[in-house]
Amino acid sequence: MKLSNNKILITGGASGIGLGLTERFIKEGNTVIICGRRESVLKEVSDKHPSVITHVCDLAVELDRIRLFKWIEKEHSDLNVLVNNAGIQQWMNIDDENFYERAKLEISTNIEAPVHLTALFSKLKSLTTILNVTSGLAFVPFTKVPVYSATKAFFRSFTLSARHLLKGKNIEVIEVIPPALNTDLGGKGLHDAAPPVSDFIESIFAQLKEGKTELTFGFSHAMANSSQDDVKVAFGRLNP
């Protein structure tokens, strides 16, 4: 992937890893479009970075995804990079009364949305690259976030297939595999002890410059290069 002179759409680009990617891609000389549900949060980013283009949409809603694509197709037909970053993480138990309703929201946001967007945006003649943000939990689940872990395992598998299937269209598919980072994913304060997003972004961009298509860091690097026995040990440590 070339790192400059792109027009990039980053879903969930106003906070957490998405914001880190937004700011770094701007620094590298790219035009960045971000989308999300909360207009106020998008405005905070555009106020700080006036070059950022924002679009309000709820990616859990199929019609909103279609509207997003049609808007891009009409207003930004030269878009060449899609970053499927948006996702939600919910700490819950199968015994919870509202478990299934919350699980459906995670599945629609973390699976249905990026799968649908991949299908839609791969139709753009200008598209050259898709970055999919999965998780180190794609390799070993953390049972306090059972559905999130499962959605990321699905998304990793889908990404591997998409990389193969989109070769014929000359679309490069890159997997970004973060560990837990100091963000509000899952709730405020849950990941305060985790590494900062800035360290992760620095590592990811160094790997992009090397031409890698699986970008790892810390725990996710260890899991991506682990044996089955290592995964069993990691599962025991994550879920004592």
Backbone torsions as a table, in degrees:
resi	resn	phi	psi	omega
1	MET	NA	132.1	172.0
2	LYS	-75.6	145.2	-171.5
3	LEU	-100.4	-3.9	179.9
4	SER	-134.1	164.8	177.9
5	ASN	61.1	35.0	173.7
6	ASN	-104.8	161.0	164.2
7	LYS	-112.9	118.7	-166.0
8	ILE	-123.0	132.7	170.2
9	LEU	-102.4	123.4	177.2
10	ILE	-115.9	113.4	176.1
11	THR	-75.3	139.5	-176.1
12	GLY	62.2	36.2	-173.2
13	GLY	-85.7	8.8	-176.0
14	ALA	-101.7	-3.3	-178.3
15	SER	-152.7	162.0	174.5
16	GLY	57.8	-137.0	179.1
17	ILE	-61.0	-39.1	-179.8
18	GLY	-58.4	-42.7	178.7
19	LEU	-67.4	-39.6	176.4
20	GLY	-59.0	-43.3	177.3
21	LEU	-65.8	-42.3	179.2
22	THR	-56.7	-51.2	-176.0
23	GLU	-66.5	-37.0	-179.3
24	ARG	-72.7	-39.3	178.0
25	PHE	-65.3	-35.2	174.6
26	ILE	-62.1	-46.3	-179.5
27	LYS	-59.3	-32.4	-178.8
28	GLU	-81.9	-0.9	176.1
29	GLY	90.8	40.9	179.5
30	ASN	-115.5	157.9	168.9
31	THR	-90.7	125.7	-174.0
32	VAL	-119.6	131.3	173.1
33	ILE	-112.7	132.9	176.8
34	ILE	-123.6	150.4	177.6
35	CYS	-134.9	154.1	178.6
36	GLY	-175.7	175.5	-175.5
37	ARG	-79.3	-33.4	-169.8
38	ARG	-98.7	109.9	-178.1
39	GLU	-61.5	-37.0	-178.0
40	SER	-63.6	-38.3	-180.0
41	VAL	-71.2	-39.8	176.6
42	LEU	-61.3	-39.8	-178.8
43	LYS	-65.4	-36.8	178.1
44	GLU	-58.8	-40.2	179.9
45	VAL	-69.9	-45.1	-178.4
46	SER	-68.2	-29.5	175.4
47	ASP	-66.5	-38.7	-179.8
48	LYS	-77.5	-35.1	-178.4
49	HIS	-127.6	85.4	-173.9
50	PRO	-57.3	-20.8	-179.0
51	SER	-76.5	-16.0	-177.5
52	VAL	-71.6	134.4	176.9
53	ILE	-99.1	133.3	-176.0
54	THR	-118.0	154.2	177.8
55	HIS	-149.5	125.4	-179.3
56	VAL	-85.6	126.3	174.2
57	CYS	-163.3	154.7	176.4
58	ASP	-105.4	105.3	-174.1
59	LEU	-69.1	-12.5	175.9
60	ALA	-74.4	-11.5	-177.9
61	VAL	-103.9	122.5	-176.1
62	GLU	-57.2	-44.1	-178.0
63	LEU	-62.8	-36.8	177.6
64	ASP	-64.7	-36.2	178.0
65	ARG	-65.8	-41.4	178.6
66	ILE	-65.4	-42.1	178.5
67	ARG	-63.2	-39.6	177.8
68	LEU	-60.5	-46.9	-179.7
69	PHE	-63.0	-43.1	-179.1
70	LYS	-64.8	-36.0	177.3
71	TRP	-65.8	-45.0	177.6
72	ILE	-62.0	-44.8	-178.5
73	GLU	-59.5	-36.2	-177.7
74	LYS	-84.5	-45.9	-171.3
75	GLU	-96.6	-22.6	-175.0
76	HIS	-140.6	55.6	-174.7
77	SER	-68.7	-8.4	177.0
78	ASP	-93.5	9.0	177.3
79	LEU	-57.3	130.5	-178.2
80	ASN	-124.4	-3.9	178.5
81	VAL	-133.7	129.0	173.6
82	LEU	-112.5	126.8	175.4
83	VAL	-112.5	107.3	177.0
84	ASN	-84.4	88.3	-175.2
85	ASN	-109.6	-31.9	-172.9
86	ALA	-57.6	136.8	178.0
87	GLY	-168.1	160.1	176.2
88	ILE	-126.8	150.7	179.0
89	GLN	-129.2	125.8	-178.4
90	GLN	-123.7	123.9	176.2
91	TRP	-81.3	117.5	-175.6
92	MET	-161.1	170.0	-178.5
93	ASN	-124.6	147.5	-179.5
94	ILE	-58.6	-25.7	179.8
95	ASP	-78.5	-10.6	-179.5
96	ASP	-62.3	141.5	-176.9
97	GLU	-61.1	-35.6	-177.3
98	ASN	-102.4	20.5	-175.1
99	PHE	-56.6	-48.8	-173.8
100	TYR	-65.5	-41.0	179.8
101	GLU	-62.8	-41.9	179.2
102	ARG	-69.5	-36.5	178.2
103	ALA	-62.5	-40.9	179.6
104	LYS	-61.7	-38.8	179.4
105	LEU	-65.8	-41.1	178.1
106	GLU	-63.6	-41.6	-179.3
107	ILE	-65.9	-42.5	-179.3
108	SER	-67.2	-35.6	-178.2
109	THR	-80.5	-43.1	-171.6
110	ASN	-90.9	-19.8	-179.0
111	ILE	-118.2	-60.3	-174.4
112	GLU	-60.4	-42.4	-176.8
113	ALA	-63.0	-54.2	-178.8
114	PRO	-67.6	-32.1	176.8
115	VAL	-64.8	-44.9	179.9
116	HIS	-64.9	-45.0	-179.3
117	LEU	-64.0	-37.5	176.8
118	THR	-60.9	-44.2	179.3
119	ALA	-64.2	-42.2	-178.6
120	LEU	-68.3	-52.3	-171.2
121	PHE	-74.8	-20.8	176.2
122	SER	-66.8	-11.2	176.6
123	LYS	-80.6	-16.4	178.5
124	LEU	-69.2	125.4	-179.2
125	LYS	-65.0	-24.1	-177.4
126	SER	-83.6	-13.8	-172.6
127	LEU	-68.5	128.6	179.0
128	THR	-119.1	-22.5	-171.6
129	THR	-146.0	139.5	170.3
130	ILE	-124.6	128.5	172.7
131	LEU	-109.4	122.7	178.3
132	ASN	-109.2	123.9	-179.9
133	VAL	-92.8	109.6	179.7
134	THR	-101.6	-126.0	-178.1
135	SER	-173.2	153.6	171.0
136	GLY	-61.1	-22.3	178.4
137	LEU	-75.3	-3.2	171.4
138	ALA	-67.9	-23.8	-178.1
139	PHE	-93.3	-35.6	-179.3
140	VAL	-144.8	122.3	-174.7
141	PRO	-76.5	147.4	169.8
142	PHE	-102.4	112.7	-166.9
143	THR	-70.9	-11.6	173.9
144	LYS	-73.7	-16.9	174.8
145	VAL	-127.2	65.4	-170.1
146	PRO	-63.9	-39.3	-178.2
147	VAL	-77.5	-41.0	176.8
148	TYR	-56.1	-48.7	-179.6
149	SER	-58.1	-42.9	-179.2
150	ALA	-67.1	-38.4	179.1
151	THR	-64.6	-36.1	-179.5
152	LYS	-73.2	-32.3	173.7
153	ALA	-64.8	-42.1	175.6
154	PHE	-59.7	-47.8	-173.9
155	PHE	-66.0	-35.0	175.7
156	ARG	-64.4	-45.1	179.4
157	SER	-61.6	-44.3	178.8
158	PHE	-61.6	-39.4	-179.7
159	THR	-62.8	-41.1	177.8
160	LEU	-61.9	-42.1	178.4
161	SER	-68.0	-43.3	-179.1
162	ALA	-61.3	-38.1	178.7
163	ARG	-58.3	-40.2	179.4
164	HIS	-73.9	-45.1	-173.3
165	LEU	-70.3	-28.2	-176.6
166	LEU	-95.1	3.5	176.8
167	LYS	-57.7	-40.7	-177.5
168	GLY	-64.6	-20.8	177.8
169	LYS	-99.0	7.8	-179.0
170	ASN	57.3	37.8	174.8
171	ILE	-105.5	118.8	178.9
172	GLU	-83.0	133.7	179.1
173	VAL	-114.5	120.1	-176.7
174	ILE	-115.0	135.3	178.0
175	GLU	-103.4	124.5	175.3
176	VAL	-102.4	119.9	-170.3
177	ILE	-120.3	87.4	-178.9
178	PRO	-80.6	153.1	165.9
179	PRO	-87.1	-170.5	170.2
180	ALA	-63.2	132.7	178.5
181	LEU	-127.6	166.1	-177.7
182	ASN	-77.0	79.2	176.7
183	THR	-131.0	179.0	177.4
184	ASP	-92.5	12.3	178.4
185	LEU	-56.6	126.7	-179.7
186	GLY	87.6	-19.7	-179.2
187	GLY	141.2	151.0	-178.5
188	LYS	-64.2	135.5	174.5
189	GLY	87.2	-11.8	-176.0
190	LEU	-70.0	-28.4	-175.9
191	HIS	-120.4	27.6	-176.5
192	ASP	-62.1	-27.7	-177.7
193	ALA	-87.6	-3.3	-177.4
194	ALA	-78.8	164.2	179.2
195	PRO	-61.2	152.5	179.1
196	PRO	-71.0	151.7	178.3
197	VAL	-58.9	-35.9	-176.7
198	SER	-59.6	-40.1	178.7
199	ASP	-65.1	-40.6	178.9
200	PHE	-63.2	-46.0	-178.8
201	ILE	-61.4	-42.6	178.6
202	GLU	-58.7	-44.3	-179.9
203	SER	-65.9	-42.6	-178.3
204	ILE	-62.3	-43.9	-178.0
205	PHE	-71.5	-31.0	174.1
206	ALA	-63.5	-38.9	179.0
207	GLN	-71.0	-36.7	175.9
208	LEU	-61.2	-41.1	179.4
209	LYS	-64.5	-25.7	177.5
210	GLU	-82.5	-7.4	179.6
211	GLY	85.5	15.7	-179.6
212	LYS	-74.0	152.1	179.0
213	THR	-114.6	-3.9	170.9
214	GLU	-125.3	110.0	-171.3
215	LEU	-106.6	116.7	-173.5
216	THR	-123.3	169.4	-178.9
217	PHE	-162.9	128.6	174.5
218	GLY	58.6	-122.6	-177.9
219	PHE	-55.5	-41.8	-177.6
220	SER	-68.0	-31.6	175.8
221	HIS	-65.8	-43.3	179.3
222	ALA	-62.4	-42.9	-177.5
223	MET	-71.1	-36.1	179.9
224	ALA	-67.5	-20.9	-178.6
225	ASN	-115.1	24.1	-174.4
226	SER	-100.2	159.9	173.0
227	SER	-87.9	171.6	176.5
228	GLN	-60.9	-37.0	177.7
229	ASP	-65.2	-39.4	177.5
230	ASP	-62.5	-39.9	179.6
231	VAL	-63.7	-40.6	178.1
232	LYS	-62.2	-41.7	178.3
233	VAL	-64.7	-43.2	-180.0
234	ALA	-63.6	-39.0	178.6
235	PHE	-60.6	-44.5	179.8
236	GLY	-62.7	-36.5	178.9
237	ARG	-72.3	-38.5	179.5
238	LEU	-71.8	-31.1	-172.6
239	ASN	-128.6	68.5	-176.9
240	PRO	-67.9	NA	NA
